[in-house]
Amino acid sequence: MQQNHYTKQNKSLLKAFYYATCGFKTIFQDDAAFKQEVFLTIVVLPLALFFGVTVVEKTILISCWFLVLLMEIINSTIEAVVNRISLEIHPLSKKIKDMSAAAVLLSIINVVTVWIVILSSHY
């Protein structure tokens, strides 16, 4: 009985992993901004490792960048849901899309701020 529970749990985790990888594939194919940010990650990660003096600083520099990727996924998800509901131009739809885009912008401002604060304290 116990083994059956773990088997179900493992299958559930595998399904979740599969769906997540499908989500990454979809957003990478469908969203130009996300694709650009992923390519920027190739630049940002080595810079974070180089410029971060302590492990904590390196972690902060990297994690604040991943927040941008996360917000881009959420923004794209919200836009897809709004479009799924209706393609009709509606003031509320615009408002929702603008607010989710603002979340991405705020995460980018956060990256710039954190990087400036950390780098200016050492260089």
N, C-alpha and C positions, 0 to 999 in steps of 0.2 A: 504494500500500500504506500509506504513512504517513498519508494523508488518511483512510483507512478507520479506522485506529486512533484518530485524534482524533474522528472522527464517533461511533464507539462510546463513547468516553470522554465526549463531550458528552451523548449520549443517556443514559448512565449517571448523569451529574450531574443531568440534567433529571428522570430517574425518582426519584432520591434527593430532590430538591427537592419533587417532587410528593408523595411519600410523607410527607415531613416536614410539608408543609402540611396533608395529610389528618390527620396526627397532632395538629397544633394545633387543627384544626377539631373533631376528636373529643374532645379533652380539654376544650376550651372548652365544648362542648355537654354533656358528661357529668359534669364535675367542678365542683361548686359552689365549692369552696375555691379552685381554680385561677382560676375566673371572678372571684372576689372579689379575688384577688391581682393579676390583670391590671388590674382597675379601680383598685386601689391604686397600681399602677405609674403611672397617669395623674397621681397626686398626688406620688408619690415622686420621679419623674424631675425635674420642675421644682424640687422642694425640694433635691435633690442638686446641681443646677446652681446654685441660688441660694446654698446654704450652703457648698458646697465652695469653698475659697479658691483652691487651686491645681488645675491640670488633674489631677494625680495624686489629690488628694482627691476630686474630682468622679468620677473613674473608679472609685475604690474604693467610694464611696457607691453608685454605680449598679451596679457588678458584684456587690457583696454582695447587693443586692436581687434581681438576676437569678439568683443562687444559690438563693434561695427558690423562684422559679418552676421552676428546674431540678429541685430536690428534690421539688417537688410533682408534677411529671411522673413522676419516678422512683417516687415513692410510689404514685401511681395505677397505674402500670404493674405494679408488684409486686402490688398488690391485685388487679388484673385477672387476672394470671397465677395467683395463689392461688385466686381464684374460678373460673377456667377449669378448674383441676385438680379441684376439688371444692367444692361449696357446703355440704358437711357441716361442722358446727361441730367443729373439732379444735383442741386446745391448741397444736399447732405452727403451724397457720394463724394463730391469734391472735397468737402470738409474732412471726411474720414480719411481719404487718401492723402490730403495735405498734412493732417496731423501725424499719420504714420511716417510720412517723408520727413517731418520735423524731428521725429524720434531718431531717424538715421543721422540727420544733420547734428543733432545734439550729441550723439555718440562720437561723431567725427570731431566736434569741438572738444569733447572730453579727451580724445586721443591727443590732439594738438596741445591742450592744456597740460596734461600729465607729462607728455614728452618734454615740453618746455620747462616745466618745474624740475623734473629729474635731471635733464641735461644741463640746465643752468646752474644747478647746485654743484656740478662737478667740473664744468668746462668754461 
